[in-house]
Amino acid sequence: MSKIMIYAEVTRDNYLHTVVFELAYKAQKLAEKLDSADVSALLICKCGLGENFKEAFMNSGFDNVYIVENDRYTHYSTELYSKAAIEIIKEVQPDIVLIGATTQGRDLAPRISSSLHTGLTADCTGLDINENGKLAATRPTFGGKLMATILCKTLPQMATVRPKVFKPSPENIVKNTNFIYKDFEIADIKRKVEFIDFSANLRNEINELDSAEIIVAGGRGMKNEEGFELLKQLADVLDGTIGASRDAVEMGLAPQSAQIGQTGKTVTPKLYIACGISGAIQHLVGMQEANRIVAINADKDAPIFEVCDCGIVGDAFEIIPKLIEELKK
């Protein structure tokens, strides 16, 4: 039987990262194409914390959960976490290993793949099983100008996936999950970096894009500050949040925290309104999983019209005020 393993990342606040549930649902879809492959999770955490997550694992379709607990795992450490992950992967021998492309995941994944002498496809935007039963991982390449589907020649086949690229299951997938506790000798492992303290950057408030249900995003076509003021008025009427393309950010029309796309945020709102955004691959990978996409662009051949649910060809500076007027009614 084929095996899929997901790294269950624990956040600084001692919660399971949302990407774990996004990968869990995607793994169920992949497992169906592998004759009901076994789906497991790997949890590395401080003593006693694993108990808090058991119900979440049982409701997310995991067949097995491997738990490695030690108080030295209280704070993330490349050396300690990779030791545990590598030992578990060697023992379980999964065919596929999926890790969230978070700050922690991007540090851990290459250490694991290097130690196991296997390949790693990073920052994937799509995962599938090809006709030969191999993981086909898709990601932007050549500066986002192309989408490449990559196969790994060795096992395990590894990939990291950005949070918000996939959606979690809309309902519980209940299984009789097996919880398997493991322990490894780590007393002699020295950290190269020690956690001293954490201070939040109070200048950066929580980015509303992460949880926004409605996003009004502007690109180069919004031209100036007056253009983005129009977007803000539209967002206010809809009780939405402002987003921006990389071009708009580089023009100084929006802060980097509002950037959506390959080098910015990945979002999955219920409604995404793209104004003056051409729809380059770099931007599409950050918003194409929105439930509904509305595009406003003067160029009828803009790529954004190929992915939108509703397209309006015309001058955004004429269309948006009319939308605002109608919505206020």
C-alpha positions as CSV (number, residue, x, y, z in Angstrom):
1,M,0.0,0.0,0.0
2,S,1.2,3.5,-0.9
3,K,1.8,5.9,2.0
4,I,1.4,9.7,2.2
5,M,2.9,11.6,5.2
6,I,2.2,15.2,6.2
7,Y,4.3,17.2,8.5
8,A,1.9,18.6,11.2
9,E,3.5,21.9,12.0
10,V,2.8,23.5,15.4
11,T,2.6,27.3,15.6
12,R,4.4,29.4,18.1
13,D,1.0,29.7,20.0
14,N,0.8,25.9,20.2
15,Y,-1.9,25.3,17.6
16,L,-1.8,23.1,14.5
17,H,-1.0,25.3,11.5
18,T,-4.0,25.7,9.1
19,V,-1.9,24.4,6.2
20,V,-2.0,20.9,7.9
21,F,-5.7,20.7,7.3
22,E,-5.3,22.0,3.7
23,L,-2.7,19.3,3.0
24,A,-4.8,16.7,4.8
25,Y,-7.8,17.2,2.4
26,K,-5.5,17.2,-0.6
27,A,-3.9,14.0,0.6
28,Q,-7.3,12.3,0.6
29,K,-7.7,13.2,-3.0
30,L,-4.3,11.9,-3.9
31,A,-4.9,8.7,-1.9
32,E,-7.9,8.0,-4.0
33,K,-5.7,7.8,-7.1
34,L,-3.3,5.5,-5.2
35,D,-5.8,2.8,-4.4
36,S,-6.7,4.3,-1.0
37,A,-3.2,5.0,0.2
38,D,-2.5,5.3,3.9
39,V,-2.4,9.0,5.0
40,S,-0.4,9.8,8.1
41,A,0.9,12.8,10.0
42,L,4.1,13.5,11.8
43,L,3.8,15.7,14.9
44,I,6.9,17.0,16.8
45,C,6.1,18.9,19.9
46,K,6.7,19.5,23.6
47,C,5.5,16.9,26.1
48,G,1.8,16.5,26.5
49,L,0.8,18.8,23.6
50,G,-0.1,15.9,21.2
51,E,-3.1,15.0,23.3
52,N,-4.7,18.4,22.4
53,F,-4.7,17.6,18.7
54,K,-6.1,14.0,18.7
55,E,-9.7,15.0,17.9
56,A,-8.5,17.3,15.0
57,F,-6.5,14.4,13.5
58,M,-9.3,11.9,13.8
59,N,-11.7,14.4,12.0
60,S,-9.2,15.1,9.2
61,G,-8.9,11.6,7.6
62,F,-5.5,10.5,9.1
63,D,-5.0,6.8,9.4
64,N,-1.9,7.1,11.6
65,V,-0.3,9.9,13.5
66,Y,3.3,9.6,14.7
67,I,3.9,11.8,17.7
68,V,7.4,12.7,18.9
69,E,7.3,14.5,22.2
70,N,10.1,16.1,24.2
71,D,10.4,19.3,26.1
72,R,13.4,20.2,24.0
73,Y,10.9,20.5,21.1
74,T,9.2,23.4,22.8
75,H,10.7,25.8,20.3
76,Y,11.5,24.9,16.7
77,S,15.1,23.8,16.0
78,T,16.4,22.7,12.6
79,E,18.8,20.2,14.2
80,L,16.3,18.6,16.7
81,Y,13.2,18.5,14.4
82,S,15.1,17.2,11.4
83,K,16.6,14.4,13.5
84,A,13.1,13.2,14.5
85,A,11.5,13.7,11.1
86,I,14.3,11.8,9.3
87,E,14.1,8.9,11.7
88,I,10.3,8.6,11.4
89,I,10.4,8.8,7.6
90,K,13.1,6.1,7.4
91,E,11.0,3.9,9.6
92,V,7.6,4.5,7.9
93,Q,9.0,4.8,4.4
94,P,6.2,6.9,2.9
95,D,6.1,7.3,-0.8
96,I,5.1,11.0,-0.5
97,V,6.0,13.6,2.1
98,L,4.1,16.9,2.1
99,I,5.2,20.0,4.1
100,G,3.7,23.4,4.4
101,A,5.8,26.1,2.8
102,T,5.8,28.2,5.9
103,T,8.9,29.8,7.5
104,Q,9.4,26.6,9.5
105,G,8.6,24.2,6.6
106,R,11.0,26.0,4.2
107,D,13.8,25.5,6.7
108,L,12.9,21.8,7.6
109,A,12.1,20.4,4.2
110,P,15.5,20.8,2.5
111,R,17.3,19.4,5.5
112,I,15.2,16.3,5.3
113,S,15.5,15.9,1.6
114,S,19.2,16.4,1.6
115,S,19.7,13.8,4.4
116,L,17.5,11.3,2.6
117,H,19.1,12.0,-0.8
118,T,15.8,12.6,-2.4
119,G,14.3,15.5,-4.4
120,L,12.1,18.3,-3.2
121,T,9.7,20.5,-5.2
122,A,9.3,23.8,-3.4
123,D,6.4,26.2,-3.2
124,C,4.0,24.1,-5.2
125,T,0.6,25.4,-6.4
126,G,-0.7,22.0,-7.6
127,L,-0.4,18.4,-6.7
128,D,-1.6,15.3,-8.6
129,I,-0.9,11.7,-9.3
130,N,0.2,10.9,-12.9
131,E,-0.6,7.8,-15.0
132,N,2.4,6.0,-13.5
133,G,1.3,6.6,-9.9
134,K,4.0,9.3,-9.3
135,L,3.5,12.6,-7.5
136,A,3.2,15.4,-10.2
137,A,4.1,18.7,-8.4
138,T,3.4,21.9,-10.2
139,R,5.0,25.2,-9.4
140,P,5.8,28.5,-11.1
141,T,9.2,28.7,-12.8
142,F,11.4,31.1,-14.9
143,G,10.3,34.0,-12.7
144,G,6.7,32.9,-12.8
145,K,6.4,33.0,-16.5
146,L,5.8,29.3,-16.8
147,M,4.2,26.6,-14.8
148,A,6.4,23.5,-14.5
149,T,5.2,20.0,-13.4
150,I,8.0,18.2,-11.7
151,L,8.5,14.5,-11.0
152,C,10.8,13.1,-8.3
153,K,13.0,10.1,-9.3
154,T,13.6,8.9,-5.8
155,L,11.6,8.1,-2.7
156,P,10.1,9.7,-0.8
157,Q,8.7,12.2,-3.2
158,M,8.8,15.5,-1.4
159,A,7.0,18.8,-1.9
160,T,6.3,22.0,0.1
161,V,3.0,23.8,-0.5
162,R,2.1,27.4,0.4
163,P,-0.7,27.9,2.9
164,K,-4.1,28.8,1.3
165,V,-3.2,27.1,-2.0
166,F,-5.5,24.3,-1.2
167,K,-8.8,24.4,0.8
168,P,-9.5,22.3,3.9
169,S,-12.3,19.7,3.8
170,P,-15.7,21.3,4.0
171,E,-16.8,18.6,6.4
172,N,-15.1,16.2,8.8
173,I,-13.5,13.0,7.4
174,V,-13.7,10.8,10.5
175,K,-11.3,7.8,10.8
176,N,-10.3,5.5,13.6
177,T,-6.8,7.1,13.8
178,N,-3.9,5.2,15.3
179,F,-1.6,7.3,17.5
180,I,1.9,6.0,17.7
181,Y,4.4,7.6,20.1
182,K,8.1,7.6,19.3
183,D,11.1,8.8,21.2
184,F,14.6,9.5,20.1
185,E,17.8,10.2,21.9
186,I,18.5,13.9,21.4
187,A,20.4,14.9,24.5
188,D,23.7,14.9,22.6
189,I,22.4,17.1,19.8
190,K,23.5,20.7,20.0
191,R,21.4,23.5,18.6
192,K,23.3,25.9,16.4
193,V,20.7,28.6,17.2
194,E,19.1,29.0,20.6
195,F,15.7,30.6,21.1
196,I,16.0,33.5,23.5
197,D,12.9,35.6,23.2
198,F,10.2,36.6,20.8
199,S,8.9,40.2,20.4
200,A,6.1,40.9,17.9
201,N,6.6,43.7,15.5
202,L,3.9,46.0,16.6
203,R,4.2,48.1,13.5
204,N,2.7,45.3,11.4
205,E,-0.8,44.5,12.4
206,I,-2.4,41.2,11.6
207,N,-2.8,41.1,7.8
208,E,-6.5,41.1,7.1
209,L,-6.0,39.4,3.8
210,D,-5.5,36.1,5.5
211,S,-9.1,35.9,6.7
212,A,-10.8,38.3,4.3
213,E,-14.0,37.0,2.6
214,I,-14.0,39.8,0.0
215,I,-10.9,41.3,-1.5
216,V,-10.7,44.3,-3.9
217,A,-7.3,44.2,-5.6
218,G,-5.7,46.7,-7.8
219,G,-2.9,46.5,-10.3
220,R,-0.8,48.8,-12.6
221,G,-4.0,49.8,-14.4
222,M,-5.2,51.7,-11.3
223,K,-2.4,54.2,-12.2
224,N,-2.2,56.4,-9.1
225,E,-3.3,57.1,-5.5
226,E,-6.7,58.3,-6.7
227,G,-7.2,54.9,-8.3
228,F,-6.5,53.1,-5.1
229,E,-8.7,55.5,-3.2
230,L,-11.5,54.3,-5.6
231,L,-10.7,50.7,-4.6
232,K,-10.9,51.6,-0.9
233,Q,-14.3,53.1,-1.4
234,L,-15.5,49.9,-3.2
235,A,-14.0,47.7,-0.5
236,D,-15.7,49.8,2.2
237,V,-19.1,49.4,0.6
238,L,-18.6,45.6,0.4
239,D,-17.0,45.4,3.8
240,G,-13.9,44.0,2.1
241,T,-10.2,44.3,2.2
242,I,-7.7,45.9,-0.2
243,G,-5.1,43.8,-2.0
244,A,-2.6,44.6,-4.7
245,S,-0.4,43.1,-7.5
246,R,3.3,43.3,-7.3
247,D,3.3,46.1,-10.0
248,A,1.1,48.2,-7.8
249,V,3.3,47.7,-4.8
250,E,6.4,48.6,-6.7
251,M,4.7,51.7,-7.9
252,G,4.2,52.7,-4.3
253,L,0.4,52.5,-4.5
254,A,0.1,49.8,-1.7
255,P,2.2,48.4,1.1
256,Q,4.1,45.1,0.6
257,S,1.8,43.5,3.2
258,A,-1.1,43.9,0.7
259,Q,0.7,42.1,-2.2
260,I,-0.9,39.0,-3.6
261,G,0.8,36.5,-5.7
262,Q,4.0,34.4,-6.0
263,T,6.1,36.8,-3.9
264,G,3.2,37.9,-1.7
265,K,0.1,36.4,-0.1
266,T,-1.9,33.5,-1.2
267,V,-5.6,34.1,-0.6
268,T,-8.9,32.2,-0.9
269,P,-11.7,34.7,-0.4
270,K,-15.3,34.1,-1.3
271,L,-15.1,37.1,-3.7
272,Y,-12.0,38.5,-5.4
273,I,-12.4,41.7,-7.5
274,A,-9.3,42.3,-9.7
275,C,-9.2,45.9,-11.0
276,G,-6.6,46.9,-13.6
277,I,-4.7,43.6,-13.1
278,S,-3.6,41.9,-16.3
279,G,-3.4,38.4,-14.7
280,A,0.2,37.3,-15.0
281,I,1.0,33.8,-13.7
282,Q,2.8,35.4,-10.7
283,H,-0.4,37.0,-9.6
284,L,-2.8,34.2,-10.5
285,V,-1.0,31.7,-8.2
286,G,-1.9,33.8,-5.3
287,M,-5.7,34.2,-5.9
288,Q,-6.9,31.6,-8.4
289,E,-8.6,29.5,-5.7
290,A,-11.0,32.3,-4.8
291,N,-14.6,31.1,-4.9
292,R,-15.7,33.8,-7.3
293,I,-13.4,36.1,-9.4
294,V,-14.6,39.4,-11.0
295,A,-12.2,41.1,-13.3
296,I,-12.3,44.7,-14.6
297,N,-9.8,45.6,-17.3
298,A,-9.6,47.8,-20.3
299,D,-7.7,45.1,-22.3
300,K,-10.1,42.5,-23.6
301,D,-7.2,40.1,-24.2
302,A,-5.9,40.3,-20.6
303,P,-5.1,36.8,-19.2
304,I,-7.2,37.6,-16.1
305,F,-10.3,37.0,-18.2
306,E,-9.4,33.4,-18.7
307,V,-9.8,32.6,-15.0
308,C,-12.5,35.0,-13.9
309,D,-16.2,34.1,-13.4
310,C,-17.3,37.5,-14.5
311,G,-15.4,39.9,-16.7
312,I,-16.0,43.6,-17.4
313,V,-14.1,45.1,-20.2
314,G,-13.7,48.8,-19.7
315,D,-12.1,51.7,-17.8
316,A,-12.0,50.9,-14.1
317,F,-12.1,54.6,-13.3
318,E,-15.6,54.8,-15.0
319,I,-16.9,51.4,-13.9
320,I,-16.0,51.4,-10.2
321,P,-17.8,54.6,-9.3
322,K,-21.0,53.2,-11.0
323,L,-20.6,49.9,-9.0
324,I,-20.2,51.9,-5.8
325,E,-23.3,54.0,-6.6
326,E,-25.4,50.8,-7.3
327,L,-24.1,49.0,-4.2
328,K,-25.0,51.9,-2.0
329,K,-28.6,51.7,-3.2
